[in-house]
Each structure stands twice: as C-alpha cells, then as structure tokens.
Amino acid sequence: MTKTSFAALVSDEWSRFRRGRVRMAAVAVGVLVVVLAGVVPAYSDRAECWVENVEVACPRDPVGPDGDLVEDKFFYGHQTLTGDGSITARLTSMTGTITYPPPDHDEIVPGLVPWAKAGIIVKDGTARGSAYAAVMMTGAKGVRMQYDYDTDIAGTPGGVSPEAPRWFRLARAGNTVTGYESADGRAWTELGSVELPELGADATIGLFATSPGDLTRRPVGLGGTIGEARFTQASGVFDGVAVEGADGTWTGEAVGTMGSTDWEKYHLAPGFAEVDGTFTVTGSGDIGPVGEMGGHTPESTLTGLIALMLVLMVVAAVFVGGRAGSRAVLGARAIVVGGVAFAAGLVAAVATVLASTAVMRGEGTVVYPVGVLTEVRVVLAAAFLTGATAVLAVGLRGLLRGVLALSAAVGLVVLPYAFGVIPYLPDDVSAWLLRLTPAGGFAMLQSLVAHPQVTANYVASAGYFPLPGWAGCLVLGGYAALALWSAARRLGPGTASAEWR
C-alpha cells in the first residue's frame, strides 16, 4: 500500500469536510447566531433615566487616571493645598450602620463592613476619578494606604477606639505623596511613598469617610446564591488635626451623589462637622477600582458562543462519518475540524465584539474600557475555545459512537458551564465544576479583574471564573489532547479513512 503523506491526508480530510453542504451551512448558521445574539440585545440595551417625567443623562462611573471605570464616592472635609504640604490627624472612633442584613431583614444594625473607610486623603480636586492618595482605618482590614483606585498597601491590623486611637499622616512633595501611621503620634511608620503624576499644583487635602454596600447572598435553586448589596454608612471622629501648606478654610462636600436613601433622609445624613477641634465625617460609597454602575465587557457580548460550540460538537461527533481508520487520519481530521472551528470562532468573535461595541456606544450604553489588547485576547480565546472543544469532540468520536460522543462532549463542556454560570448549585460546587471539567476553558474569556480590596460577588454567574485564563486554557487543551491520545491508542498506524456523512 502506497504511503500517503500527512499533508495529503489533511488535504483529503478538508476536501471531505467542505463537500458536506449541511456541515458548512451549519457552521455558517452557528457564526450568524453568535453575531445576532450579541448585536440584537445591544440595540435594546439603551439605558433611560427620568426625573419628574423628564429624560436625563443616566449616572455613569467616573474614569480613573489609568482610563478604567472606578467608584469615587465619599464625604470629604477638605482644604485647598497649593504646592507641598501635609495633614496629620488622630482617629479616635469609627462607627457605622448596616441596613437590613440577614437573617432579620427588617432590622438595621450598628456595625462596619470590612472595607468601610475613614481617614485622610490628598486628592487632585474634588472631581470624581481624579488622582489621590489616602491613609485610612477600615472596618475589618486594619490600617491601609491606597492610591489611584487600584493599589492597596496593608498597614497595622486591628481596630480603633478612644483607648487605642490611630494617628495618620500624609505629606506631599511635588508629585510624591508619602503615608505614615502611628499609635502615639510620636513614633511614625512609613506605609509607602507614591508618585501621582496627575496630581495638580492646586489639590485638596483633608478628612473623609465612606462605606461600600454590604454583600449578602440570597439562596436560590439547590443551594445557589445571588449577590445583593445593602446600604451602609460609616462615621469617623478625628482630633489633633494639623494641616500645613493649605489655605486653612474647611469645606465639607459629598464627592458623588449621596443623601438620597431613606436612612440618610430620616436618620443620619452624610456630613462634615467640627466642634472644639473634634471633626466628624459621615459618608457612604467607596473609593476603589470597580465602578458602582459597571459596563459591558467584550465577553458579555459573546453569549451566543455556546450555540456555535454545540453546532461544532455535532459536526465533529456525528457528521464526520465513522471512526477514523488510523492515527494519521485521526490527526488530520482533528486538524481540519479544529481549524474550521477556530476560524469560525474567530470570525464570530471579531464580528460580534466590534459590531456590538459600536452599537452600544452609538446607543449611549456604557462599554467597559478594557483596551485593544484585552479585546484581542478575548477574541483569540473565543477562537481557541471553539477549536479545542471541536478537537475534544473528534477525540471522543474516536472512542464512542456518534450520539454517545456528542452526549459526552455536551456533558463535559456545556452542562458544567451552564451549572457554573447559572446560580443554581452551591457556589463551591459550581466553582469546582469550572475547575475540573473542560468548561474551565471559558475562563479565557474573562476580562473582569477581581480586586481583594473590593467587596463583590466573585463567582462565575457574575463574570468571575475560579481559574485564571491560562489555567483554563491548559485544562481544556489537556482534555482535548487526552481524548485524542486515547482514541489514537485504539487505532493502527495506517492511512485508511472511513467515509464521511
């Protein structure tokens, strides 16, 4: 028997594949479904906000110095700082309120959420999203120094009380801001020294308080949960306040919208007050890297990708004909089917992300500014996801009959993904499904970043997968390679090929 080169085998398998009009049409329809599933909702996702029957611009998250959407909401007592200067203050008390926490949702309890904050801050004016550096006490994370929304430096753990106050200091020299903490106001420990290129010559300096929403998880399904946020508030009491280099005039104002909840209207309004050298600041919100309103990410437009993957699984497991007659043919078939799937996924992802993003921006919908490189990574990840899943199905077809191979592919990829992203099973179970099955490959699509200093529902149903993208790639690729290797062990080294359907 004349030996056939592997390149010729690949060419032969490609010819067999493309001669199947039903196969080619199915792939084309799958691509179209992905695009429509992303573009059509984009047209209907326009946000509308009304005040007294008048349409107004909807609130949006501010943009931080690095171009990302951030949250910047707190109450601020400040002075104008021109050039170099410093602020020193002693925090003697930090208290707060948490509204309607479980299990008794009709109660309002005193307390602080872990990332409630009260401290001192230097900021480039009072515009939301402007550069800043702050030293603060938190509800349960001890002393921290934070700056420009995404950087967090840990200080001394513990809390604060009149018997055990905390001293804070911030010193500005040009664009350099240095933070310190002390237990007695005499011996100081440096927390960090940071460069803030965006900090203007005229800045603000002062005291602040804020408190993010309390995260609770409402049970659904068979142990799944849905995250819900509840209003909280924090108050800090300061004395020993000394400001150098500022104008000496205190101004209290809210950075961001505040004071609209019933609690603030009828119980404790946000504010800044001074009585005999003692300052009290009360506020809510957060200063951090995750915006309060959010926006659409590239992967959020690719909801139809699972439909394309199902089509490709059917093509790979059912409509490629009988089992490959040899290892060489199996390899050639995997290249052809995987290549077609990769190309289909790439075309679908590029068209969907570009078209959906353009539509949403045209409709005034917020699109999360992830950057071009991240968008490229997401579309390449979508292509790899579809390609590797199709190769997995080819390998399973080499081990099982067509319908059984398709069932195995769906059971390994689609079902774990569905149970992982739909809040139905317990969060831990969903997370392990997305770690141990090929569905872990969906982590490659994630563009959202989890930040330890932000309280959020970091689960797959909220867009946060338990594996980093590279690990998801290895898991899915490993399953595909294992399926092909197992199928190859059952085949001979010849070049015989079964007929395609």
C-alpha positions, 0 to 999 in steps of 0.5 A, a space after each residue: 500500500 502506497 504511503 500517503 503523506 500527512 499533508 495529503 491526508 489533511 488535504 483529503 480530510 478538508 476536501 471531505 469536510 467542505 463537500 458536506 453542504 449541511 456541515 458548512 451551512 451549519 457552521 455558517 448558521 452557528 457564526 450568524 447566531 453568535 453575531 445576532 445574539 450579541 448585536 440584537 440585545 445591544 440595540 435594546 440595551 439603551 439605558 433611560 433615566 427620568 426625573 419628574 417625567 423628564 429624560 436625563 443623562 443616566 449616572 455613569 462611573 467616573 474614569 480613573 487616571 489609568 482610563 478604567 471605570 472606578 467608584 469615587 464616592 465619599 464625604 470629604 472635609 477638605 482644604 485647598 493645598 497649593 504646592 507641598 504640604 501635609 495633614 496629620 490627624 488622630 482617629 479616635 472612633 469609627 462607627 457605622 450602620 448596616 441596613 437590613 442584613 440577614 437573617 432579620 431583614 427588617 432590622 438595621 444594625 450598628 456595625 462596619 463592613 470590612 472595607 468601610 473607610 475613614 481617614 485622610 486623603 490628598 486628592 487632585 480636586 474634588 472631581 470624581 476619578 481624579 488622582 489621590 492618595 489616602 491613609 485610612 482605618 477600615 472596618 475589618 482590614 486594619 490600617 491601609 494606604 491606597 492610591 489611584 483606585 487600584 493599589 492597596 498597601 496593608 498597614 497595622 491590623 486591628 481596630 480603633 477606639 478612644 483607648 487605642 486611637 490611630 494617628 495618620 499622616 500624609 505629606 506631599 512633595 511635588 508629585 510624591 505623596 508619602 503615608 505614615 501611621 502611628 499609635 502615639 503620634 510620636 513614633 511614625 511608620 512609613 506605609 509607602 511613598 507614591 508618585 501621582 503624576 496627575 496630581 495638580 499644583 492646586 489639590 485638596 487635602 483633608 478628612 473623609 469617610 465612606 462605606 461600600 454596600 454590604 454583600 449578602 447572598 440570597 439562596 436560590 435553586 439547590 443551594 445557589 446564591 445571588 449577590 445583593 448589596 445593602 446600604 451602609 454608612 460609616 462615621 469617623 471622629 478625628 482630633 489633633 488635626 494639623 494641616 500645613 501648606 493649605 489655605 486653612 478654610 474647611 469645606 465639607 462636600 459629598 464627592 458623588 451623589 449621596 443623601 438620597 436613601 431613606 436612612 440618610 433622609 430620616 436618620 443620619 445624613 452624610 456630613 462634615 462637622 467640627 466642634 472644639 477641634 473634634 471633626 466628624 465625617 459621615 459618608 457612604 460609597 467607596 473609593 476603589 477600582 470597580 465602578 458602582 454602575 459597571 459596563 459591558 465587557 467584550 465577553 458579555 457580548 459573546 453569549 451566543 458562543 455556546 450555540 456555535 460550540 454545540 453546532 461544532 460538537 455535532 459536526 465533529 461527533 456525528 457528521 464526520 462519518 465513522 471512526 477514523 481508520 488510523 492515527 494519521 487520519 485521526 490527526 488530520 481530521 482533528 486538524 481540519 475540524 479544529 481549524 474550521 472551528 477556530 476560524 469560525 470562532 474567530 470570525 464570530 468573535 471579531 464580528 460580534 465584539 466590534 459590531 456590538 461595541 459600536 452599537 452600544 456606544 452609538 446607543 449611549 450604553 456604557 462599554 467597559 474600557 478594557 483596551 485593544 489588547 484585552 479585546 484581542 485576547 478575548 477574541 483569540 480565546 473565543 477562537 481557541 475555545 471553539 477549536 479545542 472543544 471541536 478537537 475534544 469532540 473528534 477525540 471522543 468520536 474516536 472512542 464512542 459512537 456518534 450520539 454517545 460522543 456528542 452526549 459526552 462532549 455536551 456533558 463535559 463542556 456545556 452542562 458544567 458551564 451552564 451549572 457554573 454560570 447559572 446560580 443554581 448549585 452551591 457556589 463551591 460546587 459550581 466553582 469546582 465544576 469550572 475547575 475540573 471539567 473542560 468548561 474551565 476553558 471559558 475562563 479565557 474569556 474573562 476580562 473582569 479583574 477581581 480586586 481583594 480590596 473590593 467587596 463583590 460577588 466573585 463567582 462565575 454567574 457574575 463574570 468571575 471564573 475560579 481559574 485564571 485564563 491560562 489555567 483554563 486554557 491548559 485544562 481544556 487543551 489537556 482534555 482535548 489532547 487526552 481524548 485524542 491520545 486515547 482514541 489514537 491508542 485504539 487505532 493502527 498506524 495506517 492511512 485508511 479513512 472511513 467515509 464521511 456523512 
